[in-house]
Amino acid sequence: MTHGIHHVTAIAGPARRNLDFYTRVLGQRLVKKTVNFDDPGTYHFYFGDTVGRPGTILTFFPWANVAPGRLGLGETQETAYRIPARSLGWWTQRFIEAGVPHEAPEKRFGETVLPFRDPDGMRLALVAVPGAEAEPAWDGSEVPAEHALRGFHGVTLLLDRSEPTAAILTDVLGFEAGGQEGNLTRTIAPGAVQGGIVDLKAVGGFLPARPGGGSVHHVAFRAADDAEQEAMVARLAENHGIRTTEQRDRNYFRSVYFREPGGVLFEIATDQPGFAVDEPVDALGTALKLPAGLERQRTRIEAVLPDLTPEAV
């Protein structure tokens, strides 16, 4: 069984701006266009590769007038994508031409990392990975396929202490210890190409995070199916005294949620059934998809959702 990150969900500002940045500037596929099941007047976008494989999906709740978040303890500090090593210069030039805020490349664990931010200030990075050009990528955008993002490299969590969170990752979620560099503790999911790294950054004494635009809402981890998810839930309760929510059907996966000891909201999501369950692969992301319980409200929901036409920017 392959473990690792299933998806990352964040909070954004205006929907059209978010859609444009991730599909045009970063060249991701809009894999699914649905609504926040708990707030159906808001979109829920899923961006990823051709089929939306686990480990490639970044999702957003876009609220037009959301206040900016404040980075702090108990939050994802950075979400990093894999790119081919030879594509680093291409992406640097693209960020300059597109006016994307970015920093100078730096080294972490021997890898070259290019930090940047999206229009809401969300902290992102590109990691130059030798051989990543052989990995699958979405080739339907203006980003040439040879330079396209190859899914997640991993995430960095900002914590008071790293040890309690590391214990959950290694005992419950299928990760292993992967080394130490300064105040960064690396954990690795064996066998995972996409989404196989979680770095824990211990910075005791920081203020807690305040959610808002540019903040990561939660990080979801992979379970192959309901049985594996159930086993993870049992281990979490028995070994760590942490209980999850009841299972919730998100149409494309089934989820449970919990706060890990450092305060970050974690989700365990099943790989099944995937994003092609309600539309064919070649049409992913083209229609507004609603859960069965909201379908009868479609006309009202469509009337209040933000306009996504380019003129609405």
GISULSUL-V74153 format. One record per helix or strand of 2 or more residues. SS is the DSSP state (@ for helix, = for strand). FROM is the first residue (numbers start at 1). LEN is the number of residues. If there is no record, write none. Layout:
ss = (SS & SS)
from = (FROM & FROM)
len = (LEN & LEN)
This chain:
ss = (= & @ & = & = & = & = & @ & = & = & = & @ & @ & = & @ & = & = & = & = & @ & = & = & = & @ & @ & @ & @ & @)
from = (5 & 15 & 29 & 39 & 57 & 75 & 85 & 106 & 111 & 123 & 132 & 145 & 152 & 163 & 176 & 184 & 197 & 216 & 226 & 248 & 254 & 265 & 275 & 281 & 292 & 298 & 310)
len = (8 & 11 & 8 & 10 & 6 & 10 & 14 & 3 & 7 & 7 & 3 & 3 & 8 & 9 & 6 & 5 & 6 & 8 & 15 & 2 & 6 & 6 & 3 & 3 & 4 & 7 & 3)
